[in-house]
Amino acid sequence: MQKLIYVIIIFLVPSCVSEPKHKAVAINKTIKVYSQEYHNNAEDYTFKWEPPLNPNNEPVPFDLKNDMLIFTPTLKGNYKVHLSITDISDEVVKDEIFYYSATAETLEVSIAQPKNDHTSQEYNLTIDKPIVKSKSNSMKVKNKSRQKRLNSQHKIKADHNIHYTIQVFAWPSLEQARSDQLKLIEEGIDAYIQRYYKIDTDAIWYRVRVGNFTNKNKASEIQKQLEKITGNKSWLDIIHKE
């Protein structure tokens, strides 16, 4: 009987162990990690963080803000963050592990394209045009109209490959860039840092940027809001997608 119970336990235990649930996030998007259970009473505890580990099990650069750890995944795959919380007596009250799954950012694909008035007028003129005198002229008109439609479709497809990001700051100092990034995050803005090498000066600069937009008008609206918040002039940068 005991042997039978032991065999049952062997089969039951593996079935009870499940893979940790990973929270879906986007690469190049800043993540704020904190304990939901102890966040509201953070002043009563000490939060001891270990560096986040990327899909290659390598540590990831991070910042600390009060009881929060802030990092930006740059690779696709799973990330893990370990937190140990101690009380005033340095006794461990909670160990937490946070799991994330980083994927490429989902791009906008269902933007309603406004009608091009110029194209519509040309199309109407072609339709309303009096009957042509010869069949050859009619074929030329049809071929010309077809070519215009093809060119228009090609232009729309090309426009979809152009993405916009808002560059708010740029510094030769990573420390200054991180400081500005954290200020934006405190305002609820999902800012990230991009490393950039300037060939003409042989120097590395750090760009503080926001967003990845396919709609230029939407990017411009967000840009105006950012300039009101920061009091700093920003600009749109074009990112060509393959």
C-alpha positions as a Markdown table, in Angstrom:
| # | Residue | x | y | z |
|---|---|---|---|---|
| 1 | Met | 0.0 | 0.0 | 0.0 |
| 2 | Gln | 2.8 | 2.4 | 0.9 |
| 3 | Lys | 4.5 | 1.6 | -2.4 |
| 4 | Leu | 1.4 | 2.4 | -4.3 |
| 5 | Ile | 1.0 | 5.8 | -2.5 |
| 6 | Tyr | 4.7 | 6.6 | -3.3 |
| 7 | Val | 4.1 | 5.8 | -7.0 |
| 8 | Ile | 1.0 | 8.1 | -7.1 |
| 9 | Ile | 3.0 | 10.9 | -5.5 |
| 10 | Ile | 5.7 | 10.6 | -8.1 |
| 11 | Phe | 3.1 | 11.1 | -10.9 |
| 12 | Leu | 1.2 | 13.9 | -9.1 |
| 13 | Val | 4.1 | 16.2 | -8.2 |
| 14 | Pro | 5.3 | 16.9 | -11.7 |
| 15 | Ser | 1.8 | 17.7 | -12.8 |
| 16 | Cys | 1.5 | 20.3 | -10.0 |
| 17 | Val | 4.6 | 22.2 | -11.2 |
| 18 | Ser | 3.8 | 24.7 | -13.9 |
| 19 | Glu | 5.9 | 27.2 | -15.8 |
| 20 | Pro | 5.9 | 30.7 | -14.4 |
| 21 | Lys | 3.6 | 33.1 | -16.1 |
| 22 | His | 5.5 | 35.7 | -18.1 |
| 23 | Lys | 4.1 | 39.2 | -18.5 |
| 24 | Ala | 4.2 | 40.3 | -22.1 |
| 25 | Val | 6.2 | 43.5 | -22.8 |
| 26 | Ala | 7.8 | 45.2 | -25.8 |
| 27 | Ile | 11.5 | 45.5 | -26.5 |
| 28 | Asn | 13.0 | 49.0 | -26.1 |
| 29 | Lys | 10.1 | 49.9 | -23.7 |
| 30 | Thr | 10.9 | 50.9 | -20.1 |
| 31 | Ile | 9.6 | 48.6 | -17.4 |
| 32 | Lys | 9.0 | 49.5 | -13.8 |
| 33 | Val | 9.1 | 46.5 | -11.5 |
| 34 | Tyr | 7.9 | 46.7 | -7.9 |
| 35 | Ser | 6.1 | 44.5 | -5.3 |
| 36 | Gln | 2.4 | 45.1 | -5.4 |
| 37 | Glu | 2.0 | 43.7 | -1.9 |
| 38 | Tyr | 4.6 | 46.0 | -0.3 |
| 39 | His | 4.6 | 49.0 | -2.6 |
| 40 | Asn | 2.2 | 51.2 | -0.5 |
| 41 | Asn | 4.3 | 50.6 | 2.7 |
| 42 | Ala | 7.7 | 50.8 | 1.0 |
| 43 | Glu | 9.1 | 53.1 | 3.7 |
| 44 | Asp | 8.9 | 50.3 | 6.3 |
| 45 | Tyr | 11.0 | 47.8 | 4.3 |
| 46 | Thr | 14.3 | 47.4 | 2.4 |
| 47 | Phe | 14.2 | 46.2 | -1.2 |
| 48 | Lys | 17.2 | 44.3 | -2.3 |
| 49 | Trp | 17.2 | 43.8 | -6.1 |
| 50 | Glu | 19.4 | 41.5 | -8.2 |
| 51 | Pro | 20.2 | 42.7 | -11.8 |
| 52 | Pro | 17.6 | 41.6 | -14.3 |
| 53 | Leu | 18.7 | 38.6 | -16.5 |
| 54 | Asn | 18.1 | 38.7 | -20.2 |
| 55 | Pro | 17.3 | 35.7 | -22.5 |
| 56 | Asn | 21.0 | 34.9 | -22.5 |
| 57 | Asn | 21.1 | 34.8 | -18.7 |
| 58 | Glu | 23.2 | 37.9 | -18.7 |
| 59 | Pro | 22.6 | 40.9 | -16.4 |
| 60 | Val | 20.8 | 43.9 | -17.8 |
| 61 | Pro | 21.6 | 47.6 | -16.9 |
| 62 | Phe | 18.9 | 49.0 | -14.5 |
| 63 | Asp | 18.0 | 52.0 | -12.3 |
| 64 | Leu | 16.5 | 52.1 | -8.9 |
| 65 | Lys | 13.8 | 54.6 | -7.9 |
| 66 | Asn | 12.5 | 54.3 | -4.3 |
| 67 | Asp | 11.2 | 50.7 | -4.1 |
| 68 | Met | 11.1 | 50.2 | -7.9 |
| 69 | Leu | 13.6 | 48.7 | -10.3 |
| 70 | Ile | 13.6 | 50.2 | -13.9 |
| 71 | Phe | 15.1 | 48.5 | -16.9 |
| 72 | Thr | 14.6 | 48.3 | -20.7 |
| 73 | Pro | 14.7 | 45.0 | -22.5 |
| 74 | Thr | 16.6 | 45.2 | -25.8 |
| 75 | Leu | 16.4 | 41.5 | -26.9 |
| 76 | Lys | 13.5 | 39.3 | -27.6 |
| 77 | Gly | 12.9 | 36.5 | -25.1 |
| 78 | Asn | 12.3 | 35.9 | -21.4 |
| 79 | Tyr | 13.6 | 38.1 | -18.6 |
| 80 | Lys | 13.7 | 37.4 | -14.8 |
| 81 | Val | 14.1 | 39.8 | -11.9 |
| 82 | His | 14.6 | 38.7 | -8.3 |
| 83 | Leu | 13.6 | 40.8 | -5.3 |
| 84 | Ser | 14.3 | 40.2 | -1.6 |
| 85 | Ile | 12.3 | 42.3 | 0.9 |
| 86 | Thr | 13.6 | 42.7 | 4.5 |
| 87 | Asp | 12.1 | 44.4 | 7.5 |
| 88 | Ile | 13.7 | 46.8 | 10.0 |
| 89 | Ser | 15.4 | 43.8 | 11.7 |
| 90 | Asp | 16.9 | 42.7 | 8.3 |
| 91 | Glu | 14.7 | 39.6 | 8.4 |
| 92 | Val | 13.5 | 38.5 | 4.9 |
| 93 | Val | 9.8 | 38.9 | 4.8 |
| 94 | Lys | 9.3 | 38.1 | 1.1 |
| 95 | Asp | 11.1 | 36.8 | -1.9 |
| 96 | Glu | 9.6 | 37.6 | -5.3 |
| 97 | Ile | 10.6 | 36.7 | -8.9 |
| 98 | Phe | 9.2 | 38.7 | -11.8 |
| 99 | Tyr | 9.0 | 37.1 | -15.2 |
| 100 | Tyr | 8.7 | 39.0 | -18.5 |
| 101 | Ser | 8.5 | 38.0 | -22.1 |
| 102 | Ala | 9.8 | 40.7 | -24.5 |
| 103 | Thr | 8.6 | 40.8 | -28.1 |
| 104 | Ala | 8.8 | 43.3 | -30.9 |
| 105 | Glu | 6.5 | 46.2 | -30.5 |
| 106 | Thr | 3.2 | 45.8 | -32.3 |
| 107 | Leu | 3.0 | 48.4 | -34.9 |
| 108 | Glu | -0.2 | 50.2 | -36.0 |
| 109 | Val | -1.7 | 48.4 | -38.9 |
| 110 | Ser | -5.3 | 49.7 | -39.1 |
| 111 | Ile | -4.9 | 53.4 | -39.5 |
| 112 | Ala | -7.7 | 54.9 | -41.6 |
| 113 | Gln | -6.1 | 56.5 | -44.5 |
| 114 | Pro | -7.7 | 59.9 | -45.6 |
| 115 | Lys | -8.7 | 60.2 | -49.2 |
| 116 | Asn | -6.3 | 62.0 | -51.4 |
| 117 | Asp | -8.4 | 64.8 | -52.8 |
| 118 | His | -6.0 | 65.3 | -55.7 |
| 119 | Thr | -6.2 | 61.7 | -56.8 |
| 120 | Ser | -10.0 | 61.7 | -56.5 |
| 121 | Gln | -10.3 | 64.7 | -58.7 |
| 122 | Glu | -8.1 | 63.1 | -61.4 |
| 123 | Tyr | -10.2 | 59.9 | -61.2 |
| 124 | Asn | -13.5 | 61.8 | -61.6 |
| 125 | Leu | -12.2 | 63.8 | -64.5 |
| 126 | Thr | -11.2 | 60.6 | -66.2 |
| 127 | Ile | -14.7 | 59.1 | -65.7 |
| 128 | Asp | -16.6 | 62.2 | -66.6 |
| 129 | Lys | -14.5 | 62.8 | -69.7 |
| 130 | Pro | -16.5 | 62.8 | -72.9 |
| 131 | Ile | -16.3 | 59.6 | -75.0 |
| 132 | Val | -13.0 | 59.4 | -76.8 |
| 133 | Lys | -12.9 | 59.4 | -80.5 |
| 134 | Ser | -10.7 | 56.3 | -81.0 |
| 135 | Lys | -10.2 | 52.9 | -79.3 |
| 136 | Ser | -6.4 | 53.5 | -79.0 |
| 137 | Asn | -7.0 | 56.8 | -77.1 |
| 138 | Ser | -9.4 | 55.0 | -74.8 |
| 139 | Met | -6.7 | 52.3 | -74.0 |
| 140 | Lys | -4.2 | 55.0 | -73.3 |
| 141 | Val | -6.5 | 56.7 | -70.8 |
| 142 | Lys | -7.2 | 53.3 | -69.1 |
| 143 | Asn | -3.5 | 52.5 | -69.0 |
| 144 | Lys | -2.6 | 55.9 | -67.6 |
| 145 | Ser | -5.4 | 55.6 | -64.9 |
| 146 | Arg | -4.2 | 52.1 | -64.0 |
| 147 | Gln | -0.6 | 53.3 | -63.7 |
| 148 | Lys | -1.7 | 56.2 | -61.4 |
| 149 | Arg | -3.5 | 53.7 | -59.1 |
| 150 | Leu | -0.4 | 51.5 | -59.0 |
| 151 | Asn | 1.8 | 54.4 | -58.2 |
| 152 | Ser | -0.6 | 55.5 | -55.4 |
| 153 | Gln | -0.7 | 52.0 | -54.0 |
| 154 | His | 3.1 | 51.9 | -54.1 |
| 155 | Lys | 3.3 | 55.2 | -52.3 |
| 156 | Ile | 1.0 | 54.0 | -49.5 |
| 157 | Lys | 3.0 | 50.9 | -49.1 |
| 158 | Ala | 6.2 | 52.9 | -48.9 |
| 159 | Asp | 4.7 | 55.2 | -46.3 |
| 160 | His | 3.9 | 52.2 | -44.1 |
| 161 | Asn | 7.6 | 51.5 | -44.0 |
| 162 | Ile | 8.3 | 54.9 | -42.5 |
| 163 | His | 8.1 | 55.2 | -38.7 |
| 164 | Tyr | 8.5 | 58.2 | -36.4 |
| 165 | Thr | 10.0 | 58.6 | -33.0 |
| 166 | Ile | 10.2 | 61.7 | -30.8 |
| 167 | Gln | 13.6 | 62.7 | -29.7 |
| 168 | Val | 13.3 | 64.8 | -26.5 |
| 169 | Phe | 16.9 | 65.0 | -25.4 |
| 170 | Ala | 20.4 | 64.0 | -26.5 |
| 171 | Trp | 23.5 | 64.0 | -24.3 |
| 172 | Pro | 27.1 | 62.8 | -24.4 |
| 173 | Ser | 26.6 | 61.7 | -20.8 |
| 174 | Leu | 24.6 | 58.4 | -20.1 |
| 175 | Glu | 24.0 | 59.6 | -16.6 |
| 176 | Gln | 22.3 | 62.8 | -17.8 |
| 177 | Ala | 20.3 | 60.9 | -20.3 |
| 178 | Arg | 19.1 | 58.4 | -17.6 |
| 179 | Ser | 18.2 | 61.3 | -15.4 |
| 180 | Asp | 16.0 | 62.8 | -18.1 |
| 181 | Gln | 14.5 | 59.4 | -18.9 |
| 182 | Leu | 13.5 | 58.9 | -15.3 |
| 183 | Lys | 11.9 | 62.3 | -15.1 |
| 184 | Leu | 9.7 | 61.4 | -18.1 |
| 185 | Ile | 8.8 | 58.1 | -16.6 |
| 186 | Glu | 7.7 | 59.9 | -13.4 |
| 187 | Glu | 5.3 | 61.9 | -15.7 |
| 188 | Gly | 3.9 | 58.6 | -17.0 |
| 189 | Ile | 5.8 | 58.8 | -20.3 |
| 190 | Asp | 7.4 | 55.6 | -21.6 |
| 191 | Ala | 10.8 | 56.9 | -22.6 |
| 192 | Tyr | 13.8 | 54.9 | -23.7 |
| 193 | Ile | 17.5 | 55.6 | -24.4 |
| 194 | Gln | 19.2 | 54.9 | -27.8 |
| 195 | Arg | 23.0 | 54.8 | -28.1 |
| 196 | Tyr | 24.3 | 56.7 | -31.1 |
| 197 | Tyr | 27.8 | 57.1 | -32.5 |
| 198 | Lys | 28.6 | 60.4 | -34.2 |
| 199 | Ile | 31.2 | 59.8 | -36.8 |
| 200 | Asp | 32.1 | 63.4 | -37.4 |
| 201 | Thr | 33.1 | 64.0 | -33.8 |
| 202 | Asp | 34.0 | 60.4 | -32.9 |
| 203 | Ala | 31.8 | 60.5 | -29.9 |
| 204 | Ile | 28.9 | 58.5 | -28.4 |
| 205 | Trp | 25.7 | 60.3 | -27.6 |
| 206 | Tyr | 22.6 | 59.0 | -25.8 |
| 207 | Arg | 19.2 | 59.9 | -27.2 |
| 208 | Val | 16.2 | 60.1 | -25.0 |
| 209 | Arg | 13.2 | 59.1 | -27.2 |
| 210 | Val | 9.5 | 58.4 | -27.0 |
| 211 | Gly | 7.3 | 56.2 | -29.2 |
| 212 | Asn | 7.4 | 54.4 | -32.5 |
| 213 | Phe | 4.6 | 55.8 | -34.7 |
| 214 | Thr | 3.4 | 55.0 | -38.2 |
| 215 | Asn | 1.1 | 58.0 | -38.2 |
| 216 | Lys | 3.0 | 61.3 | -38.5 |
| 217 | Asn | 0.0 | 63.4 | -37.3 |
| 218 | Lys | -0.3 | 61.3 | -34.2 |
| 219 | Ala | 3.4 | 61.7 | -33.5 |
| 220 | Ser | 3.2 | 65.4 | -33.9 |
| 221 | Glu | 0.3 | 65.6 | -31.4 |
| 222 | Ile | 2.3 | 63.7 | -28.8 |
| 223 | Gln | 5.4 | 65.8 | -29.6 |
| 224 | Lys | 3.4 | 69.0 | -28.7 |
| 225 | Gln | 2.3 | 67.5 | -25.4 |
| 226 | Leu | 5.9 | 66.5 | -24.6 |
| 227 | Glu | 7.2 | 70.0 | -25.3 |
| 228 | Lys | 4.6 | 71.5 | -22.9 |
| 229 | Ile | 5.6 | 69.0 | -20.2 |
| 230 | Thr | 9.4 | 69.4 | -20.6 |
| 231 | Gly | 9.6 | 73.0 | -21.8 |
| 232 | Asn | 12.1 | 71.7 | -24.2 |
| 233 | Lys | 12.1 | 71.8 | -28.0 |
| 234 | Ser | 12.0 | 68.3 | -29.5 |
| 235 | Trp | 11.9 | 66.9 | -33.0 |
| 236 | Leu | 10.6 | 64.0 | -35.0 |
| 237 | Asp | 13.1 | 61.5 | -36.3 |
| 238 | Ile | 12.3 | 59.1 | -39.2 |
| 239 | Ile | 13.0 | 55.4 | -38.8 |
| 240 | His | 12.9 | 53.5 | -42.1 |
| 241 | Lys | 11.7 | 49.9 | -41.6 |
| 242 | Glu | 12.7 | 47.2 | -44.0 |
